[in-house]
Amino acid sequence: MNFDYSETQGMVKASAKDFATQFIKPHVMAWDEAQEFPVELFKKAGEFGFMGVLVPGQYGGSGLGYHEYIAIIEEISKIDPSIGLSVAAHNSLCTNHILEFGNEEQKQRWLPRLATGEWIGAWGLTEHNTGSDAGGMNTTAVKDGTEWVINGAKNFITHGKSGDIAVVIVRTGEKGDSKGMTAFAVERGTPGFGSGKKEDKLGMRASETAELIFDNCRIPDANRLGEVGEGFVQSMKVLDGGRISIGALSLGIAKGAYEAALKYSKERKQFGKPICEFQGISFKLADMATEIEASELLLHKAAFGKNAGRPVTRISAMAKMYASETCVRAANEAVQIHGGYGYTKDFPVEKFYRDAKLCTIGEGTTEIQKVVISRHILKG
């Protein structure tokens, strides 16, 4: 078993690091303070091939695999997790849903725009009253001749205002029926399709989160992704890959926090020596380094399975759960190692601390990951 990066993976990782250093790092705190979603940055990310990482070249994408995808999200997130989150959501949710379940006409129509960064994608499953219980959704689509009429709202949607196209899962059957939901692609500018409240968040503030509103929104049947009633099953498969991406986001946060804490601990002196020489600090760093290593191994095992076309529901849930909890612990310890300075915006760890928590919530909470994992191990 070879754990070394391939030449391609190494080049991709270096490219992502250069992109983040040049185009993201100078603006991190300004975007955070203003809660600015930097749309033009994602056009630039498209030029680097980061907006269609998994999309085959025939549709304008990079045609890479999940190992490379993890490297890209990780490197961007080490600089700014909120940008990493947006790149992850665009790739793994909206774009990947169309790639996995769209027909050829739909792929030709939408993927080139998404993969090049011309369009930014959104994906809507969550509603105000349905988070973990997605089957209880209220947003509906009713067939009317050759069209569907959508009514309702989606909540906590990444790129809910700025997205050029949204893949949404809505109810076409009975509430609570896993076969009563269907996926549709809705383009921005469609009458009856708009945005609502933009959330004012603790962290991930440069990644836009907002409502999607549907008021008698009519779309043609040609915008339906897959068969009627397949939407929920599709979304669960999409989330398998999405959990790998949130795990990669978590890994980037954990590494960013750890590296900042390690550097500070070598520079900060108390009682005549660097604080890293005190056992209380060195043990914190040891724990952080070990948990990061374990997170990375879990993620790349999930990536190996995804690339091979194997079922990855259990391992991707494990990777997402462990990596997300690791990044919260790492960010917390990084602030502690920095002491009072860690609580100021002069050092990067306070932002890692604010950004980290979302990773244990988005794309399935830690508790939902445990439900998924326990179901698989108990039936096995």
C-alpha positions as CSV (number, residue, x, y, z in Angstrom):
1,M,0.0,0.0,0.0
2,N,1.5,3.3,-1.1
3,F,0.8,6.4,0.9
4,D,2.9,8.8,-1.2
5,Y,1.3,11.5,-3.3
6,S,1.4,10.7,-7.0
7,E,3.0,13.3,-9.2
8,T,-0.4,14.6,-10.3
9,Q,-1.6,14.9,-6.7
10,G,1.5,16.7,-5.7
11,M,1.1,19.2,-8.6
12,V,-2.6,19.7,-7.8
13,K,-1.8,20.3,-4.1
14,A,0.9,22.8,-5.0
15,S,-1.4,24.6,-7.4
16,A,-4.1,24.9,-4.8
17,K,-1.6,26.2,-2.3
18,D,-0.3,28.9,-4.7
19,F,-3.9,29.9,-5.6
20,A,-4.9,30.3,-1.9
21,T,-1.7,32.2,-1.0
22,Q,-2.0,34.6,-4.0
23,F,-5.7,35.2,-4.4
24,I,-7.2,34.4,-0.9
25,K,-4.8,35.1,1.9
26,P,-4.5,38.9,1.4
27,H,-8.3,39.3,1.7
28,V,-9.3,36.8,4.4
29,M,-10.1,39.1,7.3
30,A,-11.7,41.8,5.0
31,W,-14.1,39.3,3.5
32,D,-14.8,37.9,7.0
33,E,-15.5,41.3,8.6
34,A,-17.8,42.4,5.7
35,Q,-19.4,38.9,5.2
36,E,-18.5,39.4,1.5
37,F,-19.0,36.5,-0.8
38,P,-16.2,37.2,-3.4
39,V,-17.9,36.0,-6.6
40,E,-15.0,37.0,-8.9
41,L,-12.7,34.8,-6.9
42,F,-14.6,31.7,-8.0
43,K,-14.3,32.7,-11.6
44,K,-10.5,32.7,-11.0
45,A,-10.8,29.3,-9.3
46,G,-12.5,28.1,-12.4
47,E,-9.5,29.1,-14.4
48,F,-7.4,26.9,-12.1
49,G,-9.7,24.0,-12.6
50,F,-11.0,24.0,-9.1
51,M,-14.7,24.4,-9.9
52,G,-15.1,21.2,-11.8
53,V,-12.6,19.0,-10.1
54,L,-14.5,15.7,-10.6
55,V,-16.1,16.6,-13.9
56,P,-14.7,14.8,-17.0
57,G,-12.8,16.9,-19.6
58,Q,-15.5,16.4,-22.1
59,Y,-17.7,18.7,-20.0
60,G,-15.0,21.3,-19.3
61,G,-13.9,19.8,-16.0
62,S,-10.5,18.8,-14.6
63,G,-11.3,15.0,-14.7
64,L,-9.6,14.4,-11.4
65,G,-10.4,12.0,-8.6
66,Y,-11.2,12.3,-4.9
67,H,-7.6,12.2,-3.7
68,E,-6.9,15.3,-5.7
69,Y,-10.2,16.8,-4.6
70,I,-9.3,16.4,-0.9
71,A,-5.9,18.1,-1.6
72,I,-7.5,21.1,-3.2
73,I,-10.1,21.6,-0.5
74,E,-7.5,21.1,2.2
75,E,-5.0,23.6,0.9
76,I,-7.7,26.3,0.3
77,S,-9.2,25.7,3.8
78,K,-5.8,26.1,5.5
79,I,-5.9,29.7,4.4
80,D,-9.7,30.4,4.5
81,P,-12.2,27.7,5.4
82,S,-15.1,29.8,4.2
83,I,-13.7,29.7,0.7
84,G,-13.0,26.0,1.0
85,L,-16.6,25.5,2.1
86,S,-18.0,27.3,-1.0
87,V,-15.6,25.4,-3.4
88,A,-16.7,22.1,-1.7
89,A,-20.4,22.9,-1.9
90,H,-20.2,23.9,-5.6
91,N,-18.3,20.8,-6.6
92,S,-19.7,18.0,-4.4
93,L,-23.4,19.0,-4.2
94,C,-24.8,21.0,-7.2
95,T,-22.2,20.0,-9.8
96,N,-21.8,16.4,-8.7
97,H,-25.6,15.9,-8.5
98,I,-25.9,16.9,-12.2
99,L,-22.9,14.8,-13.1
100,E,-24.2,11.7,-11.3
101,F,-27.9,11.8,-12.1
102,G,-28.4,14.2,-15.1
103,N,-29.0,12.9,-18.6
104,E,-26.6,13.7,-21.4
105,E,-28.5,16.8,-22.5
106,Q,-28.5,18.1,-19.0
107,K,-24.8,17.5,-18.6
108,Q,-24.0,19.2,-21.8
109,R,-26.3,22.1,-20.9
110,W,-25.1,22.8,-17.4
111,L,-21.8,21.2,-16.5
112,P,-19.4,23.3,-18.7
113,R,-20.7,26.5,-17.1
114,L,-20.3,25.1,-13.6
115,A,-17.0,23.4,-14.2
116,T,-15.4,26.6,-15.6
117,G,-16.7,28.8,-12.8
118,E,-18.9,30.8,-15.3
119,W,-21.8,29.7,-13.1
120,I,-21.9,29.1,-9.3
121,G,-24.0,26.2,-8.1
122,A,-26.3,25.8,-5.1
123,W,-28.0,22.7,-3.7
124,G,-31.2,22.7,-1.6
125,L,-32.4,19.9,0.7
126,T,-32.7,21.6,4.1
127,E,-35.8,23.6,5.1
128,H,-36.8,25.6,8.2
129,N,-38.6,22.7,9.8
130,T,-36.5,19.9,8.3
131,G,-32.8,19.6,9.0
132,S,-31.8,16.0,9.8
133,D,-35.4,14.9,9.1
134,A,-35.2,15.7,5.4
135,G,-38.2,13.4,4.6
136,G,-40.5,15.9,6.3
137,M,-40.0,18.6,3.8
138,N,-42.9,20.9,2.8
139,T,-41.6,22.3,-0.5
140,T,-43.6,20.7,-3.2
141,A,-43.6,20.3,-7.0
142,V,-46.9,19.6,-8.7
143,K,-47.1,18.4,-12.3
144,D,-49.0,20.6,-14.7
145,G,-48.9,19.3,-18.2
146,T,-45.3,19.4,-19.3
147,E,-44.2,21.6,-16.5
148,W,-43.8,21.4,-12.7
149,V,-44.9,24.1,-10.3
150,I,-42.7,24.5,-7.2
151,N,-43.8,26.2,-4.0
152,G,-42.0,26.5,-0.7
153,A,-38.6,27.5,0.7
154,K,-35.2,26.0,1.3
155,N,-33.0,27.2,4.2
156,F,-29.3,27.4,5.0
157,I,-28.4,27.1,1.3
158,T,-24.8,27.8,0.3
159,H,-24.9,30.4,-2.5
160,G,-28.6,30.9,-2.0
161,K,-28.4,34.4,-3.4
162,S,-25.5,34.3,-5.8
163,G,-25.9,30.9,-7.3
164,D,-26.7,30.8,-11.0
165,I,-28.4,27.4,-10.8
166,A,-29.8,25.4,-7.9
167,V,-30.4,21.7,-7.6
168,V,-33.4,21.2,-5.3
169,I,-35.0,18.2,-3.8
170,V,-38.7,18.7,-3.3
171,R,-41.8,16.7,-2.4
172,T,-43.7,15.1,-5.3
173,G,-45.5,12.5,-3.1
174,E,-46.5,11.9,0.4
175,K,-44.6,13.5,3.3
176,G,-42.2,11.1,4.9
177,D,-42.1,8.8,1.9
178,S,-38.5,8.3,0.8
179,K,-39.8,7.7,-2.7
180,G,-42.0,10.8,-2.6
181,M,-39.2,13.3,-3.4
182,T,-37.7,14.4,-6.8
183,A,-34.7,16.5,-7.8
184,F,-34.9,19.5,-10.2
185,A,-32.5,22.0,-11.5
186,V,-33.7,25.6,-11.4
187,E,-31.8,28.4,-13.2
188,R,-31.5,31.9,-11.7
189,G,-34.0,34.2,-13.5
190,T,-36.8,31.7,-13.6
191,P,-40.0,33.5,-12.7
192,G,-41.1,32.6,-9.2
193,F,-37.6,31.6,-8.1
194,G,-35.9,34.1,-5.7
195,S,-33.8,34.4,-2.5
196,G,-34.7,35.3,1.0
197,K,-32.8,36.0,4.2
198,K,-29.0,35.9,4.1
199,E,-27.8,34.4,7.4
200,D,-25.6,36.4,9.8
201,K,-23.2,33.7,10.9
202,L,-20.6,33.0,13.7
203,G,-18.1,31.7,11.2
204,M,-17.6,30.8,7.5
205,R,-18.7,34.4,6.9
206,A,-17.3,34.8,3.4
207,S,-19.4,31.8,2.3
208,E,-22.9,32.9,1.5
209,T,-25.8,31.1,3.2
210,A,-29.3,32.1,2.4
211,E,-32.9,31.0,1.7
212,L,-34.2,29.8,-1.6
213,I,-37.9,30.9,-2.2
214,F,-40.3,29.3,-4.7
215,D,-43.6,31.0,-5.5
216,N,-45.5,29.2,-8.2
217,C,-42.1,28.7,-9.9
218,R,-42.7,26.9,-13.2
219,I,-40.0,24.7,-14.7
220,P,-40.1,22.3,-17.7
221,D,-40.0,18.6,-17.1
222,A,-36.7,18.7,-18.9
223,N,-35.2,20.1,-15.7
224,R,-36.0,17.0,-13.7
225,L,-33.0,15.1,-12.7
226,G,-33.6,11.3,-12.8
227,E,-37.0,9.7,-12.3
228,V,-39.9,11.0,-10.3
229,G,-39.5,9.8,-6.7
230,E,-35.7,9.3,-6.9
231,G,-34.7,12.6,-5.3
232,F,-34.1,11.4,-1.7
233,V,-32.1,8.4,-2.7
234,Q,-30.1,10.6,-5.1
235,S,-29.4,13.2,-2.3
236,M,-28.2,10.5,0.1
237,K,-25.7,9.3,-2.6
238,V,-24.6,12.9,-3.3
239,L,-24.0,13.4,0.5
240,D,-21.6,10.4,0.5
241,G,-19.2,12.4,-1.6
242,G,-20.2,15.6,0.2
243,R,-19.1,14.1,3.5
244,I,-15.6,13.5,2.0
245,S,-15.5,17.2,1.0
246,I,-16.5,18.4,4.4
247,G,-13.9,16.0,5.9
248,A,-11.3,17.7,3.6
249,L,-12.5,21.1,4.8
250,S,-12.1,19.9,8.4
251,L,-8.7,18.6,7.6
252,G,-7.6,21.9,6.2
253,I,-8.9,23.8,9.3
254,A,-7.2,21.3,11.7
255,K,-3.9,21.6,9.8
256,G,-4.1,25.4,9.6
257,A,-4.8,25.7,13.3
258,Y,-2.1,23.1,14.2
259,E,0.6,24.8,12.1
260,A,-0.2,28.2,13.5
261,A,-0.1,26.8,17.1
262,L,3.2,24.9,16.4
263,K,4.8,28.1,15.0
264,Y,3.6,30.3,17.8
265,S,4.7,27.7,20.5
266,K,8.3,27.8,19.1
267,E,8.4,31.6,19.1
268,R,6.6,32.4,22.4
269,K,8.9,32.3,25.4
270,Q,8.0,32.0,29.0
271,F,10.2,31.3,32.0
272,G,13.2,31.5,29.8
273,K,12.3,29.0,27.1
274,P,9.8,28.4,24.2
275,I,6.5,27.2,25.5
276,C,6.6,24.2,23.2
277,E,9.2,22.8,25.6
278,F,6.7,22.6,28.4
279,Q,4.9,19.2,28.6
280,G,1.5,20.8,28.8
281,I,1.9,22.4,25.4
282,S,3.9,19.6,23.7
283,F,1.3,17.1,24.6
284,K,-1.5,19.2,23.1
285,L,0.6,19.4,19.9
286,A,1.1,15.6,20.0
287,D,-2.6,15.0,20.3
288,M,-3.4,17.4,17.5
289,A,-0.8,15.9,15.1
290,T,-2.0,12.4,15.8
291,E,-5.7,13.2,15.3
292,I,-4.9,15.0,12.0
293,E,-3.0,12.0,10.8
294,A,-5.9,9.7,11.6
295,S,-8.4,12.1,9.9
296,E,-6.3,12.2,6.7
297,L,-6.0,8.4,6.5
298,L,-9.8,8.0,7.0
299,L,-10.5,10.5,4.3
300,H,-8.1,9.0,1.7
301,K,-9.5,5.5,2.4
302,A,-13.0,7.0,1.6
303,A,-11.5,8.6,-1.5
304,F,-10.0,5.3,-2.6
305,G,-13.4,3.6,-2.3
306,K,-15.2,6.5,-4.2
307,N,-12.7,6.4,-7.0
308,A,-13.1,2.7,-7.3
309,G,-16.9,3.0,-7.5
310,R,-17.4,1.1,-4.2
311,P,-20.1,1.9,-1.6
312,V,-18.6,4.5,0.8
313,T,-21.5,5.5,3.0
314,R,-20.0,4.0,6.2
315,I,-16.4,5.1,5.7
316,S,-17.3,8.6,4.4
317,A,-19.5,9.1,7.5
318,M,-16.7,7.9,9.7
319,A,-14.2,10.3,7.9
320,K,-16.5,13.3,8.1
321,M,-17.4,12.7,11.8
322,Y,-13.9,12.2,12.9
323,A,-12.3,14.9,10.9
324,S,-14.9,17.5,11.8
325,E,-14.6,16.7,15.5
326,T,-10.8,16.8,15.2
327,C,-10.9,20.3,13.6
328,V,-13.0,21.6,16.5
329,R,-10.6,20.2,19.1
330,A,-7.5,21.4,17.1
331,A,-8.9,24.9,16.8
332,N,-9.8,25.0,20.5
333,E,-6.3,23.9,21.5
334,A,-4.7,26.3,19.0
335,V,-6.5,29.2,20.7
336,Q,-5.4,27.9,24.1
337,I,-1.8,27.6,23.1
338,H,-1.9,31.2,21.8
339,G,-3.3,32.3,25.2
340,G,-4.7,35.9,25.1
341,Y,-3.4,36.5,21.6
342,G,-5.5,33.6,20.4
343,Y,-8.6,35.5,21.3
344,T,-7.6,38.4,19.0
345,K,-8.0,38.9,15.3
346,D,-4.2,39.6,15.0
347,F,-3.7,35.8,14.8
348,P,-5.5,33.3,12.5
349,V,-6.6,30.8,15.2
350,E,-9.6,32.8,16.4
351,K,-11.1,32.5,12.8
352,F,-10.3,28.8,12.7
353,Y,-12.1,28.5,16.0
354,R,-15.2,30.2,14.7
355,D,-15.2,28.4,11.3
356,A,-14.6,24.9,12.7
357,K,-17.9,24.3,14.4
358,L,-19.9,24.4,11.2
359,C,-18.1,21.2,10.1
360,T,-19.8,19.1,12.8
361,I,-23.2,20.4,11.6
362,G,-23.2,20.8,7.8
363,E,-24.0,17.9,5.5
364,G,-25.2,15.8,8.4
365,T,-24.4,16.5,12.1
366,T,-22.1,14.3,14.1
367,E,-25.1,12.6,15.6
368,I,-26.5,11.8,12.1
369,Q,-23.1,10.3,11.1
370,K,-23.3,8.1,14.2
371,V,-26.8,7.0,13.1
372,V,-25.4,6.2,9.6
373,I,-22.4,4.3,11.0
374,S,-24.3,2.3,13.6
375,R,-26.9,1.2,11.0
376,H,-24.2,-0.1,8.8
377,I,-22.2,-2.0,11.5
378,L,-25.3,-3.5,13.1
379,K,-26.7,-4.8,9.8
380,G,-23.3,-6.2,8.8
